[in-house]
């Protein structure tokens, strides 16, 4: 094994990882906007009880469980109640839980993050939340006839949906 080439390769990777990729990178800029809007859709840092700037911040918040009030924030942002229940709580609806201060489970919080993230991405690509919510409510041939909201029930479906949205953003038909 050539340690010189390996050292150079590792240095190049470290340099690439440390650069600020938002400068002139439209995908990085879109991702940053989507991240900020995702937090906003969930009620903001105040509602979440912490500032969420990085993916690591999001991971910590999701693992600890979001306050159930994020569901109200999603609904206030125009996400249909049926989509919230389908994606976040298909069996037991935490919105009906009368316990004050109730927190979502890690899985429910992860689903809320997926849902808010998809709405945020669609809002950026389709120029608005109402357009995004309408688009996510309609079946898509590229999603096997599922709606965007239905696709969000799984991580694979979420990846497929994001792929469709990124293609739309780049000008490709989807």
N, CA, C and O atoms as a DFTB+ gen file, in Angstrom:
696 C
 N C O
     1  1       0.836      -1.181       0.000
     2  2       0.000       0.000       0.000
     3  2       0.883       1.247       0.000
     4  3       1.830       1.343       0.781
     5  1       0.578       2.180      -0.859
     6  2       1.343       3.414      -0.974
     7  2       0.831       4.416       0.056
     8  3      -0.234       5.006      -0.124
     9  1       1.592       4.608       1.141
    10  2       1.131       5.486       2.220
    11  2       1.136       6.954       1.817
    12  3       0.368       7.743       2.367
    13  1       1.987       7.337       0.867
    14  2       1.999       8.725       0.414
    15  2       0.690       9.075      -0.267
    16  3       0.081      10.099       0.041
    17  1       0.250       8.227      -1.196
    18  2      -1.026       8.471      -1.881
    19  2      -2.199       8.424      -0.907
    20  3      -3.133       9.219      -1.010
    21  1      -2.145       7.497       0.031
    22  2      -3.212       7.376       1.026
    23  2      -3.260       8.629       1.904
    24  3      -4.343       9.136       2.196
    25  1      -2.119       9.121       2.318
    26  2      -2.051      10.339       3.134
    27  2      -2.576      11.537       2.358
    28  3      -3.321      12.354       2.899
    29  1      -2.186      11.642       1.083
    30  2      -2.669      12.746       0.246
    31  2      -4.182      12.664       0.060
    32  3      -4.879      13.677       0.115
    33  1      -4.678      11.454      -0.158
    34  2      -6.119      11.267      -0.349
    35  2      -6.876      11.662       0.914
    36  3      -7.899      12.342       0.831
    37  1      -6.392      11.248       2.072
    38  2      -7.047      11.590       3.336
    39  2      -6.998      13.094       3.592
    40  3      -7.968      13.671       4.083
    41  1      -5.881      13.728       3.263
    42  2      -5.766      15.178       3.436
    43  2      -6.743      15.904       2.516
    44  3      -7.375      16.880       2.920
    45  1      -6.863      15.428       1.287
    46  2      -7.790      16.038       0.341
    47  2      -9.241      15.890       0.822
    48  3     -10.030      16.831       0.726
    49  1      -9.583      14.715       1.333
    50  2     -10.938      14.502       1.864
    51  2     -11.206      15.382       3.075
    52  3     -12.292      15.949       3.200
    53  1     -10.235      15.501       3.966
    54  2     -10.397      16.351       5.151
    55  2     -10.579      17.804       4.745
    56  3     -11.401      18.515       5.322
    57  1      -9.804      18.251       3.742
    58  2      -9.926      19.624       3.257
    59  2     -11.312      19.857       2.654
    60  3     -11.943      20.882       2.913
    61  1     -11.772      18.917       1.861
    62  2     -13.093      19.056       1.225
    63  2     -14.193      19.096       2.278
    64  3     -15.152      19.858       2.145
    65  1     -14.064      18.290       3.314
    66  2     -15.086      18.246       4.358
    67  2     -15.100      19.507       5.206
    68  3     -16.135      19.870       5.763
    69  1     -13.951      20.179       5.309
    70  2     -13.884      21.351       6.176
    71  2     -14.306      22.641       5.477
    72  3     -14.563      23.639       6.150
    73  1     -14.384      22.651       4.155
    74  2     -14.759      23.855       3.423
    75  2     -16.221      24.194       3.618
    76  3     -17.048      23.316       3.864
    77  1     -16.532      25.466       3.506
    78  2     -17.919      25.922       3.541
    79  2     -18.497      25.735       2.150
    80  3     -18.202      26.516       1.245
    81  1     -19.312      24.714       1.970
    82  2     -19.846      24.384       0.653
    83  2     -21.030      25.235       0.249
    84  3     -21.525      25.096      -0.869
    85  1     -21.503      26.113       1.121
    86  2     -22.655      26.935       0.760
    87  2     -22.284      28.052      -0.191
    88  3     -23.153      28.589      -0.878
    89  1     -21.016      28.415      -0.248
    90  2     -20.584      29.481      -1.147
    91  2     -20.712      29.022      -2.583
    92  3     -19.908      28.219      -3.057
    93  1     -21.721      29.526      -3.280
    94  2     -21.886      29.216      -4.686
    95  2     -22.444      27.843      -4.987
    96  3     -22.576      27.489      -6.158
    97  1     -22.774      27.063      -3.990
    98  2     -23.311      25.723      -4.213
    99  2     -24.820      25.770      -4.004
   100  3     -25.285      25.849      -2.867
   101  1     -25.597      25.722      -5.101
   102  2     -27.047      25.855      -4.952
   103  2     -27.688      24.721      -4.148
   104  3     -28.681      24.944      -3.456
   105  1     -27.138      23.519      -4.231
   106  2     -27.698      22.405      -3.460
   107  2     -27.469      22.637      -1.965
   108  3     -28.380      22.445      -1.160
   109  1     -26.258      23.047      -1.596
   110  2     -25.974      23.321      -0.181
   111  2     -26.843      24.458       0.333
   112  3     -27.320      24.419       1.467
   113  1     -27.047      25.472      -0.503
   114  2     -27.902      26.595      -0.099
   115  2     -29.341      26.123       0.095
   116  3     -30.002      26.518       1.056
   117  1     -29.824      25.277      -0.819
   118  2     -31.180      24.733      -0.703
   119  2     -31.307      23.910       0.575
   120  3     -32.298      24.031       1.295
   121  1     -30.316      23.081       0.858
   122  2     -30.349      22.240       2.054
   123  2     -30.383      23.105       3.314
   124  3     -31.114      22.796       4.255
   125  1     -29.609      24.170       3.340
   126  2     -29.606      25.075       4.503
   127  2     -30.972      25.740       4.671
   128  3     -31.466      25.860       5.791
   129  1     -31.582      26.170       3.571
   130  2     -32.913      26.790       3.640
   131  2     -33.950      25.777       4.124
   132  3     -34.810      26.101       4.944
   133  1     -33.864      24.560       3.616
   134  2     -34.814      23.510       4.008
   135  2     -34.655      23.188       5.485
   136  3     -35.649      23.003       6.187
   137  1     -33.427      23.120       5.961
   138  2     -33.187      22.828       7.375
   139  2     -33.829      23.901       8.259
   140  3     -34.515      23.587       9.232
   141  1     -33.598      25.164       7.909
   142  2     -34.167      26.263       8.695
   143  2     -35.695      26.232       8.655
   144  3     -36.344      26.450       9.677
   145  1     -36.272      25.962       7.484
   146  2     -37.731      25.911       7.380
   147  2     -38.301      24.698       8.098
   148  3     -39.412      24.758       8.624
   149  1     -37.556      23.598       8.127
   150  2     -38.003      22.403       8.865
   151  2     -38.180      22.748      10.334
   152  3     -39.198      22.411      10.938
   153  1     -37.190      23.417      10.908
   154  2     -37.273      23.838      12.316
   155  2     -38.469      24.768      12.504
   156  3     -39.208      24.642      13.481
   157  1     -38.659      25.703      11.566
   158  2     -39.782      26.641      11.634
   159  2     -41.122      25.906      11.591
   160  3     -42.031      26.231      12.356
   161  1     -41.248      24.924      10.708
   162  2     -42.499      24.161      10.590
   163  2     -42.836      23.399      11.869
   164  3     -44.005      23.137      12.151
   165  1     -41.828      23.051      12.626
   166  2     -42.040      22.325      13.879
   167  2     -42.257      23.258      15.067
   168  3     -42.332      22.809      16.211
   169  1     -42.357      24.551      14.793
   170  2     -42.630      25.515      15.845
   171  2     -41.430      26.328      16.263
   172  3     -41.536      27.154      17.170
   173  1     -40.286      26.119      15.627
   174  2     -39.087      26.894      15.934
   175  2     -38.327      26.342      17.121
   176  3     -38.779      25.423      17.805
   177  1     -37.164      26.921      17.349
   178  2     -36.290      26.465      18.437
   179  2     -36.948      26.588      19.800
   180  3     -36.711      25.761      20.680
   181  1     -37.771      27.611      19.984
   182  2     -38.436      27.797      21.275
   183  2     -39.372      26.626      21.553
   184  3     -39.348      26.057      22.645
   185  1     -40.198      26.263      20.570
   186  2     -41.126      25.138      20.748
   187  2     -40.378      23.826      20.931
   188  3     -40.807      22.964      21.698
   189  1     -39.269      23.675      20.232
   190  2     -38.503      22.436      20.318
   191  2     -37.651      22.368      21.586
   192  3     -37.126      21.313      21.941
   193  1     -37.525      23.508      22.257
   194  2     -36.789      23.524      23.510
   195  2     -35.280      23.606      23.355
   196  3     -34.546      23.495      24.336
   197  1     -34.821      23.798      22.145
   198  2     -33.388      23.899      21.888
   199  2     -33.155      24.453      20.501
   200  3     -34.014      24.359      19.624
   201  1     -31.999      25.024      20.317
   202  2     -31.602      25.533      19.010
   203  2     -31.139      24.346      18.161
   204  3     -30.312      23.547      18.602
   205  1     -31.666      24.236      16.962
   206  2     -31.284      23.146      16.071
   207  2     -30.662      23.759      14.827
   208  3     -31.354      24.279      13.951
   209  1     -29.340      23.685      14.773
   210  2     -28.596      24.261      13.664
   211  2     -27.975      23.162      12.806
   212  3     -27.963      23.254      11.579
   213  1     -27.463      22.129      13.456
   214  2     -26.773      21.060      12.739
   215  2     -27.606      19.777      12.763
   216  3     -28.583      19.661      13.503
   217  1     -27.197      18.831      11.943
   218  2     -27.847      17.523      11.967
   219  2     -27.657      16.852      13.324
   220  3     -28.528      16.114      13.784
   221  1     -26.526      17.106      13.956
   222  2     -26.278      16.552      15.281
   223  2     -27.267      17.118      16.304
   224  3     -27.745      16.395      17.178
   225  1     -27.568      18.408      16.190
   226  2     -28.585      19.025      17.060
   227  2     -29.941      18.355      16.842
   228  3     -30.659      18.052      17.794
   229  1     -30.278      18.131      15.568
   230  2     -31.557      17.495      15.236
   231  2     -31.605      16.082      15.793
   232  3     -32.622      15.662      16.347
   233  1     -30.516      15.353      15.649
   234  2     -30.453      13.983      16.163
   235  2     -30.689      13.949      17.670
   236  3     -31.443      13.113      18.167
   237  1     -30.044      14.856      18.391
   238  2     -30.225      14.917      19.849
   239  2     -31.678      15.227      20.203
   240  3     -32.253      14.590      21.086
   241  1     -32.267      16.201      19.519
   242  2     -33.653      16.587      19.806
   243  2     -34.622      15.453      19.470
   244  3     -35.557      15.190      20.227
   245  1     -34.403      14.792      18.355
   246  2     -35.269      13.685      17.953
   247  2     -35.171      12.540      18.957
   248  3     -36.186      11.969      19.356
   249  1     -33.963      12.210      19.357
   250  2     -33.749      11.117      20.303
   251  2     -34.429      11.397      21.641
   252  3     -34.969      10.487      22.270
   253  1     -34.400      12.655      22.072
   254  2     -35.042      13.026      23.339
   255  2     -36.552      13.144      23.209
   256  3     -37.273      13.081      24.204
   257  1     -37.028      13.314      21.983
   258  2     -38.465      13.429      21.728
   259  2     -38.916      14.870      21.677
   260  3     -38.653      15.652      22.591
   261  1     -39.596      15.213      20.599
   262  2     -40.139      16.562      20.454
   263  2     -41.351      16.718      21.359
   264  3     -42.015      15.729      21.671
   265  1     -41.653      17.946      21.788
   266  2     -42.911      18.171      22.503
   267  2     -44.068      17.934      21.530
   268  3     -43.948      18.221      20.339
   269  1     -45.170      17.418      22.028
   270  2     -46.318      17.102      21.175
   271  2     -46.866      18.334      20.462
   272  3     -47.587      18.200      19.473
   273  1     -46.541      19.516      20.940
   274  2     -47.009      20.753      20.311
   275  2     -46.511      20.912      18.871
   276  3     -47.070      21.701      18.109
   277  1     -45.461      20.167      18.493
   278  2     -44.994      20.265      17.104
   279  2     -46.090      19.834      16.131
   280  3     -46.121      20.276      14.982
   281  1     -46.984      18.972      16.596
   282  2     -48.080      18.515      15.738
   283  2     -49.034      19.660      15.434
   284  3     -49.534      19.782      14.316
   285  1     -49.283      20.498      16.432
   286  2     -50.117      21.686      16.214
   287  2     -49.443      22.641      15.236
   288  3     -50.101      23.239      14.384
   289  1     -48.111      22.781      15.367
   290  2     -47.371      23.674      14.472
   291  2     -47.451      23.174      13.027
   292  3     -47.606      23.973      12.104
   293  1     -47.348      21.869      12.829
   294  2     -47.468      21.305      11.475
   295  2     -48.848      21.574      10.896
   296  3     -48.989      21.957       9.735
   297  1     -49.855      21.369      11.720
   298  2     -51.219      21.608      11.259
   299  2     -51.427      23.093      10.942
   300  3     -52.080      23.427       9.953
   301  1     -50.883      23.972      11.763
   302  2     -50.996      25.417      11.519
   303  2     -50.289      25.817      10.224
   304  3     -50.643      26.823       9.608
   305  1     -49.287      25.031       9.808
   306  2     -48.557      25.308       8.570
   307  2     -49.279      24.747       7.343
   308  3     -48.783      24.848       6.221
   309  1     -50.452      24.157       7.566
   310  2     -51.245      23.678       6.441
   311  2     -51.097      22.202       6.132
   312  3     -51.685      21.714       5.167
   313  1     -50.324      21.482       6.932
   314  2     -50.202      20.042       6.709
   315  2     -51.514      19.403       7.137
   316  3     -51.963      19.611       8.264
   317  1     -52.138      18.625       6.249
   318  2     -53.426      18.023       6.604
   319  2     -53.324      17.099       7.822
   320  3     -52.346      16.370       7.989
   321  1     -54.344      17.148       8.655
   322  2     -54.426      16.284       9.843
   323  2     -54.228      14.821       9.455
   324  3     -53.535      14.075      10.148
   325  1     -54.835      14.420       8.353
   326  2     -54.717      13.020       7.920
   327  2     -53.268      12.644       7.620
   328  3     -52.848      11.523       7.906
   329  1     -52.501      13.574       7.044
   330  2     -51.089      13.307       6.749
   331  2     -50.287      13.213       8.043
   332  3     -49.416      12.353       8.175
   333  1     -50.579      14.091       8.993
   334  2     -49.876      14.066      10.280
   335  2     -50.111      12.726      10.965
   336  3     -49.172      12.107      11.465
   337  1     -51.352      12.282      10.988
   338  2     -51.669      11.005      11.631
   339  2     -51.061       9.833      10.878
   340  3     -50.549       8.904      11.503
   341  1     -51.105       9.852       9.546
   342  2     -50.588       8.751       8.741
   343  2     -49.071       8.609       8.906
   344  3     -48.561       7.500       9.060
   345  1     -48.362       9.725       8.874
   346  2     -46.902       9.673       8.893
   347  2     -46.347       9.544      10.310
   348  3     -45.411       8.779      10.544
   349  1     -46.913      10.277      11.241
   350  2     -46.312      10.342      12.575
   351  2     -46.883       9.320      13.542
   352  3     -46.133       8.685      14.283
   353  1     -48.192       9.152      13.545
   354  2     -48.812       8.292      14.560
   355  2     -49.928       7.452      13.960
   356  3     -51.106       7.727      14.188
   357  1     -49.559       6.419      13.187
   358  2     -50.597       5.636      12.538
   359  2     -51.474       4.812      13.482
   360  3     -52.600       4.473      13.120
   361  1     -50.991       4.481      14.678
   362  2     -51.802       3.651      15.566
   363  2     -52.372       4.415      16.745
   364  3     -53.569       4.327      17.016
   365  1     -51.543       5.155      17.444
   366  2     -52.000       5.938      18.596
   367  2     -51.731       7.399      18.303
   368  3     -50.587       7.787      18.065
   369  1     -52.754       8.197      18.317
   370  2     -52.617       9.597      17.938
   371  2     -52.173      10.440      19.128
   372  3     -52.963      10.674      20.043
   373  1     -50.913      10.904      19.134
   374  2     -50.451      11.722      20.262
   375  2     -51.158      13.058      20.355
   376  3     -51.076      13.728      21.384
   377  1     -51.857      13.464      19.290
   378  2     -52.592      14.729      19.339
   379  2     -53.794      14.626      20.273
   380  3     -54.285      15.636      20.777
   381  1     -54.261      13.407      20.499
   382  2     -55.410      13.206      21.374
   383  2     -55.008      12.947      22.824
   384  3     -55.868      12.799      23.692
   385  1     -53.711      12.892      23.086
   386  2     -53.216      12.620      24.429
   387  2     -53.387      13.866      25.294
   388  3     -52.764      14.891      25.018
   389  1     -54.215      13.798      26.330
   390  2     -54.496      14.992      27.132
   391  2     -53.396      15.356      28.121
   392  3     -53.503      16.383      28.792
   393  1     -52.353      14.558      28.234
   394  2     -51.316      14.812      29.228
   395  2     -50.501      16.033      28.829
   396  3     -49.872      16.058      27.771
   397  1     -50.521      17.043      29.689
   398  2     -49.752      18.263      29.424
   399  2     -48.266      17.929      29.434
   400  3     -47.799      17.151      30.266
   401  1     -47.544      18.515      28.516
   402  2     -46.104      18.292      28.460
   403  2     -45.707      16.982      27.801
   404  3     -44.542      16.586      27.858
   405  1     -46.653      16.314      27.183
   406  2     -46.349      15.036      26.534
   407  2     -45.295      15.236      25.463
   408  3     -45.295      16.237      24.746
   409  1     -44.406      14.276      25.367
   410  2     -43.369      14.312      24.346
   411  2     -43.606      13.155      23.382
   412  3     -44.088      12.087      23.760
   413  1     -43.257      13.401      22.140
   414  2     -43.331      12.345      21.152
   415  2     -42.203      11.349      21.412
   416  3     -41.169      11.699      21.981
   417  1     -42.416      10.114      20.989
   418  2     -41.346       9.126      21.083
   419  2     -40.270       9.475      20.064
   420  3     -40.453      10.356      19.224
   421  1     -39.166       8.785      20.149
   422  2     -38.083       8.986      19.178
   423  2     -38.594       8.711      17.766
   424  3     -38.302       9.478      16.848
   425  1     -39.346       7.638      17.577
   426  2     -39.877       7.306      16.243
   427  2     -40.870       8.352      15.756
   428  3     -40.845       8.729      14.585
   429  1     -41.736       8.820      16.631
   430  2     -42.690       9.863      16.252
   431  2     -41.966      11.164      15.911
   432  3     -42.324      11.851      14.955
   433  1     -40.946      11.494      16.702
   434  2     -40.172      12.707      16.446
   435  2     -39.432      12.603      15.121
   436  3     -39.368      13.575      14.368
   437  1     -38.876      11.439      14.832
   438  2     -38.191      11.220      13.559
   439  2     -39.170      11.381      12.401
   440  3     -38.845      11.996      11.385
   441  1     -40.363      10.830      12.557
   442  2     -41.383      10.960      11.510
   443  2     -41.809      12.424      11.350
   444  3     -42.036      12.883      10.230
   445  1     -41.918      13.156      12.459
   446  2     -42.267      14.582      12.386
   447  2     -41.177      15.351      11.647
   448  3     -41.477      16.233      10.842
   449  1     -39.907      15.020      11.916
   450  2     -38.781      15.670      11.230
   451  2     -38.839      15.354       9.732
   452  3     -38.641      16.246       8.907
   453  1     -39.110      14.081       9.369
   454  2     -39.233      13.688       7.952
   455  2     -40.348      14.463       7.275
   456  3     -40.172      14.982       6.173
   457  1     -41.493      14.542       7.933
   458  2     -42.651      15.236       7.371
   459  2     -42.363      16.722       7.198
   460  3     -42.596      17.275       6.123
   461  1     -41.865      17.366       8.230
   462  2     -41.557      18.794       8.142
   463  2     -40.475      19.052       7.094
   464  3     -40.550      20.031       6.351
   465  1     -39.476      18.182       7.033
   466  2     -38.403      18.338       6.059
   467  2     -38.905      18.231       4.628
   468  3     -38.465      18.977       3.753
   469  1     -39.823      17.304       4.389
   470  2     -40.382      17.143       3.040
   471  2     -41.244      18.337       2.656
   472  3     -41.185      18.809       1.521
   473  1     -42.043      18.827       3.596
   474  2     -42.864      20.010       3.329
   475  2     -41.952      21.212       3.073
   476  3     -42.213      22.009       2.173
   477  1     -40.890      21.340       3.860
   478  2     -39.952      22.451       3.673
   479  2     -39.269      22.374       2.312
   480  3     -39.147      23.386       1.622
   481  1     -38.824      21.187       1.922
   482  2     -38.174      21.026       0.618
   483  2     -39.160      21.325      -0.509
   484  3     -38.835      22.046      -1.452
   485  1     -40.360      20.769      -0.407
   486  2     -41.383      21.031      -1.432
   487  2     -41.726      22.513      -1.479
   488  3     -41.963      23.057      -2.558
   489  1     -41.755      23.171      -0.328
   490  2     -42.046      24.616      -0.285
   491  2     -40.976      25.415      -1.014
   492  3     -41.289      26.368      -1.728
   493  1     -39.734      25.037      -0.840
   494  2     -38.641      25.731      -1.513
   495  2     -38.681      25.485      -3.024
   496  3     -38.513      26.413      -3.814
   497  1     -38.902      24.245      -3.413
   498  2     -38.883      23.878      -4.837
   499  2     -40.120      24.403      -5.555
   500  3     -40.035      24.843      -6.701
   501  1     -41.268      24.358      -4.885
   502  2     -42.539      24.706      -5.527
   503  2     -43.029      26.100      -5.154
   504  3     -44.163      26.459      -5.470
   505  1     -42.199      26.882      -4.492
   506  2     -42.473      28.292      -4.182
   507  2     -43.689      28.520      -3.292
   508  3     -44.562      29.326      -3.612
   509  1     -43.737      27.806      -2.176
   510  2     -44.772      28.098      -1.191
   511  2     -45.341      26.869      -0.520
   512  3     -45.386      25.786      -1.103
   513  1     -45.779      27.054       0.723
   514  2     -46.318      25.934       1.508
   515  2     -47.649      25.422       0.980
   516  3     -47.880      24.213       0.949
   517  1     -48.523      26.325       0.565
   518  2     -49.827      25.844       0.098
   519  2     -49.664      25.018      -1.172
   520  3     -50.325      23.992      -1.333
   521  1     -48.792      25.456      -2.073
   522  2     -48.516      24.681      -3.286
   523  2     -47.869      23.354      -2.923
   524  3     -48.207      22.316      -3.493
   525  1     -46.942      23.384      -1.979
   526  2     -46.260      22.165      -1.543
   527  2     -47.245      21.166      -0.947
   528  3     -47.217      19.984      -1.289
   529  1     -48.122      21.642      -0.050
   530  2     -49.091      20.737       0.569
   531  2     -50.041      20.142      -0.462
   532  3     -50.389      18.965      -0.375
   533  1     -50.460      20.939      -1.433
   534  2     -51.333      20.426      -2.500
   535  2     -50.595      19.384      -3.328
   536  3     -51.146      18.327      -3.634
   537  1     -49.352      19.679      -3.690
   538  2     -48.562      18.751      -4.503
   539  2     -48.317      17.444      -3.757
   540  3     -48.402      16.367      -4.348
   541  1     -48.012      17.532      -2.462
   542  2     -47.762      16.331      -1.657
   543  2     -49.019      15.486      -1.462
   544  3     -48.929      14.307      -1.119
   545  1     -50.190      16.086      -1.679
   546  2     -51.465      15.378      -1.488
   547  2     -51.907      14.589      -2.726
   548  3     -52.826      13.774      -2.653
   549  1     -51.248      14.837      -3.855
   550  2     -51.648      14.175      -5.101
   551  2     -50.762      12.972      -5.411
   552  3     -49.560      13.002      -5.145
   553  1     -51.353      11.903      -5.978
   554  2     -50.563      10.727      -6.361
   555  2     -49.523      11.081      -7.431
   556  3     -49.752      11.929      -8.293
   557  1     -48.384      10.407      -7.345
   558  2     -47.287      10.633      -8.275
   559  2     -46.905       9.311      -8.946
   560  3     -46.601       8.337      -8.257
   561  1     -46.915       9.266     -10.274
   562  2     -46.466       8.047     -10.958
   563  2     -45.042       7.642     -10.558
   564  3     -44.731       6.454     -10.469
   565  1     -44.184       8.638     -10.317
   566  2     -42.799       8.350      -9.943
   567  2     -42.682       7.769      -8.532
   568  3     -41.614       7.301      -8.138
   569  1     -43.770       7.800      -7.781
   570  2     -43.802       7.193      -6.441
   571  2     -44.709       5.967      -6.427
   572  3     -45.253       5.593      -5.388
   573  1     -44.862       5.351      -7.587
   574  2     -45.707       4.159      -7.672
   575  2     -47.172       4.443      -7.438
   576  3     -47.911       3.569      -6.986
   577  1     -47.605       5.664      -7.743
   578  2     -48.993       6.046      -7.557
   579  2     -49.319       6.547      -6.157
   580  3     -50.462       6.903      -5.873
   581  1     -48.327       6.575      -5.291
   582  2     -48.543       7.084      -3.927
   583  2     -48.513       8.606      -3.934
   584  3     -47.924       9.223      -4.821
   585  1     -49.151       9.199      -2.938
   586  2     -48.997      10.637      -2.727
   587  2     -47.655      10.854      -2.037
   588  3     -47.054       9.917      -1.512
   589  1     -47.200      12.088      -2.045
   590  2     -45.969      12.408      -1.321
   591  2     -46.108      12.085       0.158
   592  3     -45.182      11.557       0.774
   593  1     -47.271      12.405       0.730
   594  2     -47.488      12.118       2.146
   595  2     -47.437      10.619       2.422
   596  3     -46.872      10.198       3.431
   597  1     -48.014       9.819       1.550
   598  2     -47.963       8.368       1.746
   599  2     -46.523       7.857       1.690
   600  3     -46.143       6.972       2.457
   601  1     -45.727       8.416       0.781
   602  2     -44.332       7.993       0.658
   603  2     -43.542       8.282       1.929
   604  3     -42.575       7.582       2.228
   605  1     -43.943       9.298       2.674
   606  2     -43.213       9.696       3.880
   607  2     -43.361       8.719       5.042
   608  3     -42.757       8.920       6.096
   609  1     -44.143       7.679       4.867
   610  2     -44.303       6.695       5.933
   611  2     -43.043       5.860       6.147
   612  3     -42.867       5.246       7.199
   613  1     -42.166       5.843       5.135
   614  2     -40.925       5.066       5.253
   615  2     -39.729       5.923       4.865
   616  3     -39.870       6.930       4.171
   617  1     -38.561       5.513       5.318
   618  2     -37.343       6.240       4.947
   619  2     -37.046       6.068       3.463
   620  3     -36.547       6.998       2.829
   621  1     -37.339       4.910       2.897
   622  2     -37.117       4.697       1.460
   623  2     -38.048       5.596       0.654
   624  3     -37.622       6.228      -0.312
   625  1     -39.307       5.652       1.046
   626  2     -40.263       6.523       0.367
   627  2     -39.859       7.983       0.486
   628  3     -40.012       8.753      -0.462
   629  1     -39.342       8.366       1.652
   630  2     -38.875       9.741       1.849
   631  2     -37.723      10.045       0.903
   632  3     -37.674      11.125       0.315
   633  1     -36.797       9.105       0.751
   634  2     -35.681       9.287      -0.173
   635  2     -36.156       9.428      -1.607
   636  3     -35.650      10.266      -2.354
   637  1     -37.130       8.608      -1.994
   638  2     -37.688       8.704      -3.344
   639  2     -38.351      10.062      -3.565
   640  3     -38.158      10.690      -4.606
   641  1     -39.128      10.509      -2.588
   642  2     -39.808      11.798      -2.690
   643  2     -38.801      12.930      -2.806
   644  3     -38.959      13.819      -3.643
   645  1     -37.770      12.905      -1.975
   646  2     -36.749      13.949      -2.049
   647  2     -36.055      13.930      -3.409
   648  3     -35.737      14.984      -3.960
   649  1     -35.823      12.737      -3.949
   650  2     -35.219      12.636      -5.271
   651  2     -36.072      13.297      -6.339
   652  3     -35.548      13.989      -7.212
   653  1     -37.378      13.092      -6.277
   654  2     -38.302      13.730      -7.222
   655  2     -38.207      15.249      -7.083
   656  3     -38.135      15.969      -8.079
   657  1     -38.209      15.724      -5.843
   658  2     -38.150      17.174      -5.611
   659  2     -36.816      17.769      -6.066
   660  3     -36.794      18.858      -6.639
   661  1     -35.711      17.075      -5.819
   662  2     -34.415      17.583      -6.279
   663  2     -34.361      17.617      -7.820
   664  3     -33.792      18.538      -8.406
   665  1     -34.956      16.608      -8.461
   666  2     -35.007      16.625      -9.934
   667  2     -35.851      17.780     -10.418
   668  3     -35.487      18.445     -11.388
   669  1     -36.971      18.034      -9.764
   670  2     -37.804      19.192     -10.142
   671  2     -37.025      20.490      -9.964
   672  3     -37.092      21.387     -10.805
   673  1     -36.286      20.579      -8.862
   674  2     -35.522      21.796      -8.600
   675  2     -34.437      22.023      -9.666
   676  3     -34.106      23.159     -10.005
   677  1     -33.905      20.931     -10.172
   678  2     -32.836      21.074     -11.174
   679  2     -33.385      21.266     -12.585
   680  3     -32.625      21.411     -13.543
   681  1     -34.725      21.267     -12.702
   682  2     -35.336      21.498     -14.008
   683  2     -35.723      20.240     -14.739
   684  3     -36.227      20.305     -15.861
   685  1     -35.500      19.100     -14.129
   686  2     -35.877      17.829     -14.739
   687  2     -37.359      17.570     -14.480
   688  3     -37.893      18.009     -13.461
   689  1     -38.016      16.873     -15.376
   690  2     -39.427      16.564     -15.160
   691  2     -39.538      15.368     -14.237
   692  3     -38.718      14.452     -14.290
   693  1     -40.567      15.381     -13.383
   694  2     -40.764      14.270     -12.448
   695  2     -42.241      14.023     -12.287
   696  3     -42.640      13.128     -11.541
